[in-house]
Structure formats: structure tokens, C-alpha cells
Amino acid sequence: MVFPGGSADAALAAAAARGHAAVPARDVEAGLDLLATQPFDVAVVGADGPLGEALALCRRLRAAPGGDRVAVVAIAGDAAATVALLEAGATVVAAADELSIAIQLDAASWWVRRPAARAADRAPAERALLERAGRSFRDGSAEVIGLFVWDVAGRILDANDAFLRMVGRAREDVEAGRLNWVALTPPELRAADERALSEVRKHGICPPFEKEFLHRDGRRLPVLIAPALVEGARDRGVCFVLDLTARRAAEGALRASEERLRLVVRATSDAFWDWDLSSGRVTGSERMRSFYGTGGADIEEDAAWWFERVHPEDRDRVMNALRRAIEGKASTFELWYRCLLADGSYADVQDRGIVLRDGAGKAYRMLGAVSDVTERRQMETRLLLADRMASLGTLAAGVAHEINNPLAYMVTNVDFARKELRARGAAARADALIAALDEAAEGGARVRHIVSGLKTFSRADDGALGPVEVDRVIQLVLRMAQQQIRSKARLVLELGPVPPVHANEAQLGQVILNLLVNAAQALPDGNEGENEIRITTAAAPPGRVRIEVRDTGPGIAPELRRRIFDPFFTTKPIGEGTGLGLAICHGIVASFGGEIGVESEVGRGACFRVLLPVWREGAGAADEREGAPGDPLDEYPEEAAQ
């Protein structure tokens, strides 16, 4: 019979697991009525509520007809209640956990099966009881839980096979009286056993506790034991033993795994975080705390605080990306954004993580690692600028020629105007002067355009993305590269009407300039009449623009095409190429959310094709730094902010 209480479900489950027929009482009165009419062996009373009610129920059970034949198992939420419950009539007291309840249910079952004995024959009857109890333990289903009968002198009077296996002993050791629970205990733990024995002799039972037994082979066996006195005796009892070896091994493996993880976390420069989606609580590694503050004293664990560290221009996009990761089905995510540091500056970070989901696919936890990529971004920017300047360097002679031509006739025309005015004064021919000055102005405009293009491609920018006119970029590039192209091939332009693209003007110019320079260098010298470089632009659905640079050179072998965009890969002689040009082009195009590829056959030239996304009206600064290269733009910043 299981009376109502907070531990009733655990008691019912433990009883069912041991093959007992357990009946839950609807309430106290209904349970007492059933006990009066049906032969129940054990009554379970929950004392994890008001202690007074549990004590009153124990007394009523003992006072009821036949109450002395029922074993009362009281489940105490507080160890201090044990003495009061035993005095009120409880046979045994269990802690409010499944293991303790199971052990005390077994003890109560054994207590019910004990034979009756007359008071005058108590000593021999008690010995017979212990022997029969030992035999019942051996014959029972206790394959995991060890049991032994003990006396205060330290002897083990009987034990089941499970306990003997635990300590590596044989049945003959028990029958010969060679087993002693004191001798089986390591010397440094015997004082704790004495304290437990004193409590058992005083109260009849003590809470289960952990200790160690010595195995026959000398190793130590970690166990959980629950001792209790035999009913009516003060010097003998029974003890339930649970082997904790497997649990200790699992705990040791867990500690070793955690230590390895701690060492890995300490060895890496990444900062790790853990977000509980149900509570909103975010915890971080030491590196995460030092990243955002000094020593972690000013770090909060509320998710809202962490979101406030994200740059205002990136915040909506980051929150949208996290929302999509939570609501989607993917198990991983990657973000790029700027975050606020303790000194008030912002760092560029890469945030990668995983999403944990329950059986229904609902996200309940997210974990990630934040890498500070500020220096890497700065190095990439410097590398881009260096490559751009190297490309301009290859065009230096051609650019100088393009500037020198208009400068020559600018100087000639200005010199003519000066001489005309000095010689004729007011009688100078106005129409001739105006024509000369117009030509000089035209030459100046040409020089201004060339210098403007040089400034566009040589300046270090912040990489901000915006609407870029493809035709304008191509014309700027051609002003600088046409001399080199003209000396190698004829140039064909097929520039169709295309909308602005989502890009950076200087970086897109760098891509086109690299492709044109590579095309020109691939063509053989002395055949400029047949060599051709063709630039084509056209719309490419869905929502993209196609830019092609095609040449009639020797082409690219298949084994080289696979590596054409790898960093430091080049087919040029040593000293003539770094192998970074096409790799940088690939990185730039990817950062725009675009694609770059090559088609080529040996002997039939090559075609480099760039696909870029069309600029969308309303795209703002928050869209300029995508969560990862190639991510779609965010569409719901207001919802994300909520």
C-alpha cells in the first residue's frame, strides 16, 4: 500500500521493478480502510510533506488491528526526521531518492518474512532468523544488490552471492566464520563505520552512505551501503550493498573528458559560449569573459546583455540569423559581425556553433565559439591593396603613355596660345585660341579621368558594399589597361544594359583588372591582329549580373583548372607571379555573395565568368556585413529585434 505523497510515484515504480503488487491509496482514510480488510505486507508513508501528518499516520498504522504485522517504510525529505519517524512506528526510513527507496523496500520485505519467536527463545530464534534470512537472500533475485547479516563484533554471519562476488570471497569463508566487515574495511574508513554503527544501534537505521571494501586481490571496491538492526535486536542487523565501481569509472571518465576539454579550451584562442534557450541564460569560457571584460566581474549571463555587445549596424542581422538557425532544421551556423569590447572598441569576429534539438526537432540549446578575426581582416585588407598596387605596377608604362599623350598636346596648345597672344596681343585670332584651349581642356579631362581611376584603385577602403555600376568600373579599368591590351590584342566590348550590383567599386575593379591583365599576359606576342580579348556583361537570372572576360590564348589544362583559384598557385616563371591574383579575385567575389568560375580548352582560350547579385533597393549598412560570405540578406530586422 502506497499512501499519497511527493514520493509516491517513485515508490510505486520501485515496487513494480521488484515484482511487488503495489496499490496506491486514494487518500489516508481509504488506505486505512483497505489495510483493515486486505492483508498488505508493506505500507509506504511519504514524510516529504508536513512531518506531523506523517508521524500521525505511522501511529495510526501501528494502532490499527494487525498493524504490528505491517512493515512501514517512511520516506523522509529531511534526515533530521528519521528519529521521530522510527519512534512513531516506522520500520525503516528511506531518503527521497529511488535508490534509497528501493533498498528500504527490500529491507521491509525481508522484515515481513521474518519468523515469529517467543521472547524467552529470542537469542536462538534470532540466530535461526538470520540464517533463514541469509538463505532467502541467496535464493532471491538480488543479482546486483549485495546483502549480508552482521553483528556488532564485526562478524558477517551470512551473505548473498552478489556480496560475495563483490569482495571476491566464497561461501566457505562465511560458513567458516572468516568474514569480518571490519577487516574488509580500509583502516582509515573504520572510524566512519563506527559512527554509522553507533547511529544504527541508537535509531535502528542510518541513511545510506558511501564507503569502500577490500577485495581479495587487494583492490578497493567503492560501495553504497544501508545498514539496519534486526527487529528486536540491538547487536545484529542486515546491510544492503550496491557496487559503485561502474559509476566511479563513468565519473572518472567524465572528469578526464572534462579536463581534456578544459585544456583544449585553454589552448585555443577561441572564446566558447553556451546558451540555454529556455531560460535565456548564457555562460562563457574564461576567454569569452576576458574578451568582453576584465575578469568577468562585469559580465552578465542574460542573453539580452550579450546581444547589446553586437555592433548596432550588425545586431538585426545577427538576431535574424540566430532566429533562422533556431527555427530551421540545420544543426550548425556561422556568423560574422562586430562586437563591443571592454575598452569601447569593436572587434571583427567569426562566430560558429551548433544547435541542439529535442526529439520533436525543437531547439533547446546553442553552443558556439567566437574567433577574433580583426587582425586577419586587417591583413586581408593590406593584401588586397598590395595585390591591387602590384596590378597597377604592371600597367605603369601603359598608364604613363596614356597620360603623356594628352599632356603633350596640352603643352603644345597652351604654348601656341601664349605665343599667339604675345605676338599679336589684342589682334590675336580668337577662334584659333579657343580651339587650342578646348583641345588642352580635353587633354586635361583625359588626364583627370586616368588619375581618378588610379585613385579609385589605389586607395585603401573599408570594404563597404553598395550599388556599383558595372559599366563605369569597366571603363575606369580600360583607361589604365588599354595600352597593355592594345599591344597584345584587339579589345571587343559587348556591354549589355545591367542593373547596379551589390559590390565594392574598388574591389570589383581589382577583379576585372586582374582578369584583363591575366588575359593579356596569356596571349602570345607579335600577333595582336588575331589575338582577341572580349568583355561581356549581361543580366543573368535569377537577380544576378554576368561579367565575362574571354581570350583566344592557349587555354588552361584540366589538371591546372582544378587549382586555378588556390593561393600561391601560378604557372608563371619564378619572379613573375605570386599566385595570389585569382585567389584574391575568388575571395572578393565570394564576399559580394557572388561566384567566379573558368571554362577553358587547351588551344581554344579561356573564359572567366563572374556572377554578382543585383543591388536591392532599401539594402542598408546592416546588410554590408553578411553573417557569412554568400548568406542571403536579412528581411525581418524588426521581428528579430522583438
C-alpha positions in Angstrom: 0.0 0.0 0.0 1.4 3.4 -1.0 -0.1 6.4 0.7 -0.3 9.7 -1.2 2.8 11.9 -1.1 5.5 13.6 -3.1 7.5 10.3 -3.4 4.5 8.1 -4.2 5.4 7.7 -7.9 8.9 6.7 -7.1 7.8 4.1 -4.5 5.3 2.6 -7.0 7.9 2.4 -9.6 10.5 0.8 -7.3 7.9 -1.8 -6.0 6.9 -2.7 -9.6 10.5 -3.1 -10.6 10.9 -5.7 -7.8 7.8 -7.6 -8.8 5.6 -6.4 -5.8 1.9 -5.8 -6.3 1.7 -2.1 -5.3 -1.7 -0.4 -4.7 -1.9 3.4 -4.5 -4.3 4.8 -1.8 -6.7 7.4 -2.9 -6.3 9.2 0.4 -5.3 8.3 4.0 -8.7 7.1 5.2 -9.3 5.0 2.1 -5.8 3.4 2.6 -6.5 2.6 6.3 -9.8 1.0 5.3 -8.1 -1.2 2.7 -5.4 -2.2 5.3 -8.2 -3.3 7.6 -9.8 -5.6 5.1 -6.9 -6.8 2.9 -3.6 -8.5 4.0 -1.0 -5.9 2.9 2.6 -6.6 3.9 4.2 -3.1 3.5 2.8 0.4 3.8 4.7 3.3 2.3 4.3 6.7 4.0 5.6 9.9 2.5 7.2 12.3 5.0 8.4 14.8 2.4 5.4 16.9 3.3 4.3 18.1 6.8 6.2 15.9 9.3 3.3 16.0 11.8 0.9 14.3 9.3 3.4 11.5 8.6 4.0 10.9 12.3 0.3 10.7 12.9 -0.2 8.2 10.1 2.6 6.0 11.4 1.0 5.9 14.8 -2.4 5.1 13.4 -0.9 2.3 11.3 0.7 0.7 14.4 -2.5 1.2 16.5 -4.8 -0.4 13.8 -5.7 -4.1 14.1 -2.9 -6.2 12.7 -0.7 -3.1 12.4 2.2 -4.9 14.1 2.4 -7.3 11.1 2.8 -4.5 8.5 6.3 -3.1 7.7 6.1 0.7 7.5 8.5 2.4 5.1 8.7 6.2 5.7 10.2 8.4 3.0 11.8 11.4 4.6 12.8 14.5 2.8 15.0 15.6 5.8 17.4 13.3 7.6 16.5 15.0 10.9 13.1 13.5 10.7 14.4 9.9 10.9 14.4 9.5 14.7 10.9 10.9 15.0 9.6 8.6 12.3 11.2 5.5 13.9 9.8 6.4 17.3 6.3 6.9 15.8 6.4 3.3 14.4 8.2 3.3 11.1 10.1 0.1 10.4 12.7 1.7 8.1 13.2 5.2 6.8 14.3 5.9 3.2 15.7 9.1 1.7 13.7 10.7 -1.0 15.5 9.1 -3.9 14.8 6.0 -6.0 17.9 4.0 -4.8 17.3 4.5 -1.1 13.5 3.7 -1.6 14.4 0.5 -3.4 16.8 -0.6 -0.7 14.4 0.1 2.1 11.6 -1.7 0.3 13.8 -4.8 0.1 14.5 -4.4 3.8 10.8 -4.1 4.6 10.0 -7.2 2.5 12.6 -9.2 4.4 11.3 -7.9 7.8 7.8 -9.1 6.9 9.1 -12.6 6.1 10.9 -13.0 9.4 9.7 -15.9 11.6 7.9 -15.2 14.8 9.8 -16.0 18.0 9.0 -16.2 21.6 10.6 -13.7 23.9 12.1 -16.4 26.0 13.8 -18.0 23.0 14.8 -14.7 21.4 18.6 -15.4 21.1 18.4 -18.8 19.3 15.4 -17.8 17.3 17.2 -14.7 16.2 20.1 -16.8 15.0 17.7 -19.0 13.1 16.1 -15.9 11.7 19.5 -14.6 10.4 20.3 -18.0 8.9 17.0 -18.3 7.1 17.2 -14.6 6.1 20.7 -15.3 4.6 19.3 -18.3 2.7 16.4 -16.2 1.4 18.9 -13.6 0.2 20.9 -16.3 -1.6 17.7 -17.7 -3.2 16.2 -14.4 -4.0 16.5 -12.2 -7.1 19.3 -10.0 -5.6 21.7 -10.3 -8.5 23.0 -6.7 -8.2 22.4 -5.7 -4.6 24.6 -7.4 -2.1 23.2 -8.3 1.3 24.9 -9.6 4.5 23.9 -10.2 8.1 26.3 -8.7 10.6 26.8 -8.3 14.3 28.4 -5.5 16.3 31.6 -7.6 16.8 32.3 -7.2 13.2 31.4 -10.7 12.0 29.5 -11.4 8.8 27.1 -14.2 9.7 25.6 -14.7 6.3 25.7 -13.1 2.8 24.2 -13.5 -0.6 26.1 -14.4 -3.7 26.1 -10.8 -5.0 28.0 -9.6 -2.0 30.5 -12.5 -2.1 31.2 -11.7 -5.7 31.8 -8.1 -4.9 34.5 -8.8 -2.3 36.0 -11.9 -4.1 35.0 -14.4 -1.3 33.5 -17.8 -1.3 30.6 -19.4 0.6 33.1 -21.4 2.6 34.6 -18.1 4.0 31.2 -17.3 5.5 30.5 -20.8 6.9 34.0 -20.9 8.4 33.5 -17.5 10.1 36.4 -16.0 8.3 34.5 -12.9 7.0 34.6 -9.8 9.1 33.2 -6.5 7.9 35.7 -4.5 10.0 38.6 -6.4 8.4 37.1 -5.8 5.0 37.2 -2.1 5.6 40.3 0.0 4.9 41.8 1.3 8.3 41.2 5.0 7.5 37.4 4.4 7.0 36.8 2.3 10.1 36.1 5.4 12.3 33.2 6.4 9.9 31.9 2.8 10.2 31.9 3.1 14.0 29.9 6.3 13.8 27.4 4.7 11.5 27.1 1.6 13.8 26.5 3.9 16.8 23.7 5.6 14.9 22.2 2.3 13.9 22.3 0.9 17.4 20.6 4.1 18.7 18.0 4.6 16.0 17.8 1.2 14.3 18.9 2.5 11.0 21.1 5.1 9.4 21.0 6.9 6.0 22.8 5.1 3.2 26.4 6.2 2.8 29.4 5.5 0.6 32.5 3.6 1.7 35.0 1.1 0.4 35.5 -2.7 1.0 38.8 -4.5 0.3 38.6 -7.2 -2.4 40.5 -10.4 -2.0 43.0 -9.2 -4.7 43.8 -6.1 -2.7 41.9 -3.6 -4.8 39.3 -1.2 -3.2 35.7 -1.6 -4.0 33.6 1.6 -3.8 30.1 0.8 -2.5 26.9 2.4 -1.1 25.6 0.6 2.0 22.4 0.9 4.0 22.7 -0.9 7.5 19.7 -1.6 9.8 19.1 -3.5 13.0 17.1 -6.7 13.0 13.7 -6.1 14.7 14.0 -6.6 18.4 17.9 -6.9 18.4 20.4 -4.3 19.4 23.6 -6.1 18.3 22.8 -7.6 14.9 21.5 -6.3 11.7 21.3 -6.6 7.9 23.2 -4.4 5.4 22.3 -3.8 1.7 25.4 -3.1 -0.5 25.4 -1.6 -4.0 28.6 -1.8 -6.1 29.6 1.7 -7.3 32.6 0.6 -9.5 30.9 1.3 -12.8 29.6 4.6 -11.6 33.0 5.6 -10.3 34.6 4.6 -13.6 32.0 6.7 -15.5 32.6 9.6 -13.2 36.4 9.3 -13.7 35.9 9.1 -17.5 33.7 12.2 -17.3 36.2 14.1 -15.2 39.0 13.1 -17.6 36.9 14.2 -20.6 36.1 17.5 -18.9 39.8 18.0 -18.1 40.7 17.4 -21.7 38.0 19.8 -22.8 39.3 22.5 -20.4 42.8 22.0 -21.7 41.7 22.3 -25.3 39.7 25.5 -24.4 42.7 27.0 -22.7 45.0 26.1 -25.6 42.8 27.8 -28.2 42.3 31.5 -28.7 38.6 31.0 -29.3 36.0 32.1 -26.8 33.3 29.5 -26.1 29.7 30.2 -25.1 26.6 28.1 -24.1 23.1 29.5 -24.4 20.1 27.8 -22.7 17.2 28.9 -24.9 14.5 28.0 -22.2 16.0 30.3 -19.5 17.9 32.7 -21.7 21.0 32.2 -19.7 24.3 32.4 -21.5 27.5 31.1 -19.9 31.0 31.6 -21.4 34.5 30.3 -21.0 37.3 32.3 -19.3 38.4 33.5 -22.7 34.9 34.7 -23.5 34.8 36.7 -20.3 38.2 38.2 -20.7 37.2 39.1 -24.3 34.3 41.2 -23.1 35.5 42.4 -19.8 38.2 42.2 -17.1 38.0 39.0 -15.1 34.3 38.6 -15.8 33.1 40.8 -12.9 31.1 43.0 -15.3 29.8 40.2 -17.4 26.1 39.3 -17.3 24.6 36.0 -18.2 21.3 37.3 -19.6 21.1 36.8 -23.4 19.9 40.4 -23.9 23.2 41.7 -22.4 25.2 39.7 -24.9 23.1 41.0 -27.9 23.9 44.5 -26.7 27.6 43.8 -27.3 26.9 43.4 -31.1 27.5 46.4 -33.2 24.2 48.3 -33.8 24.6 48.0 -37.6 25.1 44.2 -37.3 22.6 43.5 -34.5 19.4 43.0 -36.5 21.2 40.7 -39.0 22.8 38.6 -36.3 19.5 38.2 -34.4 17.7 37.3 -37.7 20.4 34.7 -38.5 20.1 33.2 -35.0 16.3 33.1 -35.3 16.6 31.3 -38.6 19.0 28.8 -37.0 16.6 28.2 -34.1 13.5 27.8 -36.2 15.2 25.9 -39.0 16.4 22.3 -39.2 20.1 22.9 -39.6 22.5 21.7 -36.8 25.2 24.3 -37.4 25.5 28.0 -38.1 28.2 30.7 -38.8 28.1 34.4 -38.3 30.4 37.4 -39.0 29.9 40.6 -37.1 31.5 43.3 -34.9 31.3 43.2 -31.1 32.0 45.7 -28.4 35.0 45.1 -26.2 35.6 46.3 -22.7 37.8 49.2 -23.9 35.0 50.6 -26.1 36.5 49.4 -29.4 34.9 46.9 -31.8 36.4 43.7 -32.9 35.6 41.7 -36.1 34.6 38.2 -35.0 33.6 34.9 -36.6 31.0 33.0 -34.6 30.5 29.3 -35.3 28.3 26.9 -33.4 25.8 24.1 -33.2 22.1 23.9 -32.4 20.8 21.1 -30.1 17.2 19.9 -30.6 14.9 17.6 -28.8 13.1 14.6 -30.2 10.5 16.9 -31.8 13.1 19.0 -33.5 12.7 22.0 -31.2 15.9 23.8 -30.4 16.6 24.0 -26.7 20.3 24.9 -26.6 23.0 26.5 -28.7 26.8 26.4 -28.3 29.4 28.3 -30.2 33.0 29.5 -30.4 33.9 33.1 -31.2 37.2 33.9 -33.0 38.7 37.4 -33.1 39.5 37.9 -36.8 40.3 41.6 -36.5 44.0 41.1 -37.4 43.1 38.7 -40.1 40.7 41.1 -41.7 43.3 43.9 -41.5 45.9 41.6 -43.1 43.4 40.7 -45.8 42.8 44.3 -46.5 46.5 45.0 -46.7 46.9 42.0 -49.0 44.1 43.2 -51.3 45.7 46.7 -51.5 49.2 45.2 -52.2 47.8 43.0 -55.0 45.9 45.9 -56.4 49.1 48.1 -56.4 51.0 45.2 -58.0 48.5 45.0 -60.8 48.7 48.8 -61.3 52.5 48.4 -61.4 52.3 46.1 -64.4 50.4 48.8 -66.2 52.8 51.6 -65.2 54.3 52.0 -68.7 50.9 52.0 -70.4 49.4 54.4 -67.9 52.3 56.7 -68.3 51.8 56.6 -72.1 48.1 57.4 -71.7 48.9 60.4 -69.6 51.8 61.5 -71.7 49.8 61.8 -75.0 47.2 64.3 -73.7 49.9 66.1 -71.7 51.9 66.6 -75.0 49.2 68.3 -76.9 48.1 70.2 -73.8 51.6 71.7 -73.5 51.7 72.3 -77.3 48.3 74.1 -77.4 49.0 76.2 -74.4 52.4 77.1 -75.8 50.7 78.1 -79.1 48.2 80.3 -77.2 50.9 82.0 -75.3 53.0 82.8 -78.4 49.9 84.0 -80.3 48.9 86.4 -77.5 52.5 87.7 -77.1 52.9 88.3 -80.8 49.5 89.7 -81.7 48.1 90.9 -78.4 44.5 92.0 -78.9 44.7 91.2 -82.6 45.2 87.5 -81.9 42.9 85.2 -83.6 40.2 84.3 -81.1 38.9 81.2 -82.9 42.4 79.7 -83.1 43.0 80.5 -79.4 39.6 79.0 -78.4 40.3 75.8 -80.4 43.7 75.4 -78.9 42.4 75.9 -75.3 39.5 73.5 -76.0 41.9 70.8 -77.0 44.0 71.5 -73.9 40.9 71.2 -71.7 40.0 67.9 -73.4 43.5 66.6 -72.7 43.2 67.7 -69.1 39.9 65.9 -68.8 41.5 62.7 -70.1 44.3 63.0 -67.6 41.8 63.7 -64.8 39.9 60.5 -65.7 43.0 58.4 -65.7 44.2 59.9 -62.3 40.7 59.4 -60.9 40.9 55.7 -61.9 44.3 55.4 -60.3 43.0 56.9 -57.1 39.9 54.6 -57.1 42.1 51.5 -57.4 45.0 52.6 -55.2 43.1 53.9 -52.1 42.6 51.7 -49.1 38.9 51.5 -48.4 36.8 49.9 -45.6 35.3 47.2 -47.9 31.8 48.7 -47.6 29.3 47.3 -50.1 26.8 49.3 -52.1 25.3 49.8 -55.5 28.1 49.6 -58.2 27.7 50.4 -61.9 29.5 47.7 -63.8 30.0 49.7 -67.0 31.6 52.6 -65.1 34.1 50.2 -63.4 35.0 48.6 -66.7 35.6 52.0 -68.3 37.8 53.0 -65.4 39.8 49.8 -65.7 40.2 50.2 -69.5 41.6 53.7 -69.2 44.5 52.2 -67.3 44.9 48.8 -69.1 44.1 49.7 -72.7 47.7 50.4 -73.7 48.8 47.0 -72.5 45.8 45.3 -74.1 46.3 47.2 -77.4 49.9 46.0 -77.6 48.7 42.3 -77.4 45.2 42.0 -78.9 42.2 43.8 -80.2 39.6 44.6 -77.5 35.9 43.8 -78.1 33.2 45.2 -75.8 29.7 43.7 -75.5 28.3 45.7 -72.6 24.6 45.0 -72.3 22.2 47.0 -70.1 22.6 45.7 -66.5 21.4 47.0 -63.1 23.8 48.0 -60.3 25.3 45.1 -58.5 25.9 44.5 -54.7 29.7 45.1 -54.5 32.5 47.5 -53.7 33.7 49.6 -56.6 37.5 49.4 -56.0 37.4 45.7 -55.2 35.3 44.9 -58.3 37.7 47.0 -60.4 40.6 44.9 -58.9 38.8 41.7 -60.0 38.3 43.0 -63.6 41.8 44.4 -63.8 43.3 41.1 -62.7 41.3 39.2 -65.3 42.3 41.6 -68.1 46.0 41.6 -67.1 46.0 37.8 -67.0 44.2 37.5 -70.3 46.8 39.9 -71.9 49.7 38.0 -70.4 48.4 34.7 -71.7 48.4 35.9 -75.3 51.5 35.4 -77.5 53.5 38.5 -78.6 53.5 39.7 -82.2 50.1 38.6 -83.2 47.9 41.4 -81.9 45.8 41.3 -85.1 44.5 37.8 -84.4 44.5 37.8 -80.6 41.3 38.9 -79.0 40.1 39.9 -75.5 36.3 40.2 -75.2 34.4 41.7 -72.3 30.7 40.9 -72.0 28.1 42.0 -69.5 24.5 40.8 -69.4 21.7 40.1 -66.9 21.7 36.5 -65.5 18.5 35.3 -63.8 17.7 35.0 -61.0 18.6 38.5 -59.9 22.3 38.5 -61.0 24.6 40.1 -63.4 27.2 38.2 -65.5 30.6 39.6 -66.4 32.8 37.6 -68.8 36.4 38.1 -69.8 37.3 35.8 -72.7 40.6 35.5 -74.5 41.9 33.5 -77.5 45.1 32.3 -75.8 46.5 28.8 -75.4 43.9 27.8 -72.8 44.2 26.0 -69.4 44.9 22.3 -69.0 42.3 20.4 -67.0 44.8 19.5 -64.2 45.5 23.2 -63.8 41.9 24.4 -63.8 41.2 22.5 -60.5 43.9 24.6 -58.8 43.5 27.9 -60.6 42.0 29.7 -57.6 44.3 28.2 -55.0 46.5 30.7 -53.2 50.1 30.8 -54.4 49.4 28.6 -57.4 50.9 30.1 -60.6 52.1 28.8 -64.0 54.3 31.9 -64.5 58.1 31.7 -64.1 59.6 32.4 -60.7 59.7 36.1 -60.1 56.8 37.0 -62.5 53.8 36.0 -60.4 52.8 35.5 -56.8 49.9 33.1 -57.4 47.6 35.4 -55.3 45.7 37.3 -58.1 43.0 34.8 -58.9 42.8 33.6 -55.2 42.1 37.2 -54.2 39.6 37.6 -57.0 37.8 34.5 -55.7 37.7 35.9 -52.2 36.4 39.3 -53.3 33.6 37.8 -55.4 32.6 35.5 -52.6 32.4 38.4 -50.2 29.9 40.0 -52.5 27.8 36.9 -52.4 28.7 36.1 -56.0 30.5 33.3 -57.9 33.6 33.1 -60.2 34.5 30.2 -62.4 36.5 29.4 -65.5 35.8 27.5 -68.7 38.7 26.5 -71.0 40.0 24.1 -73.5 43.6 23.7 -74.4 44.3 25.7 -77.6 40.9 27.5 -77.6 41.4 30.2 -75.0 39.8 30.7 -71.6 36.6 32.4 -70.3 36.4 33.7 -66.7 32.8 34.3 -65.7 31.8 36.4 -62.7 28.2 36.3 -61.3 27.2 39.1 -58.9 23.9 39.7 -57.1 21.8 42.7 -58.1 21.7 45.6 -55.6 18.3 45.6 -53.9 16.6 48.9 -53.1 16.5 49.5 -49.4 19.6 47.5 -48.5 21.4 49.3 -45.8 24.6 49.3 -43.9 23.5 46.4 -41.8 23.5 44.3 -44.9 27.0 45.1 -45.8 28.5 42.6 -43.4 26.7 39.3 -44.0 26.6 36.6 -41.4 28.9 34.5 -43.7 30.1 35.1 -47.2 27.2 34.3 -49.5 24.4 34.5 -46.9 21.1 35.9 -48.1 20.2 39.4 -46.9 18.0 39.7 -43.9 14.4 40.5 -44.4 12.9 40.9 -40.9 15.0 43.2 -38.7 12.0 44.5 -36.8 10.8 41.0 -35.9 14.4 40.0 -34.9 14.7 43.0 -32.6 11.5 42.0 -30.9 
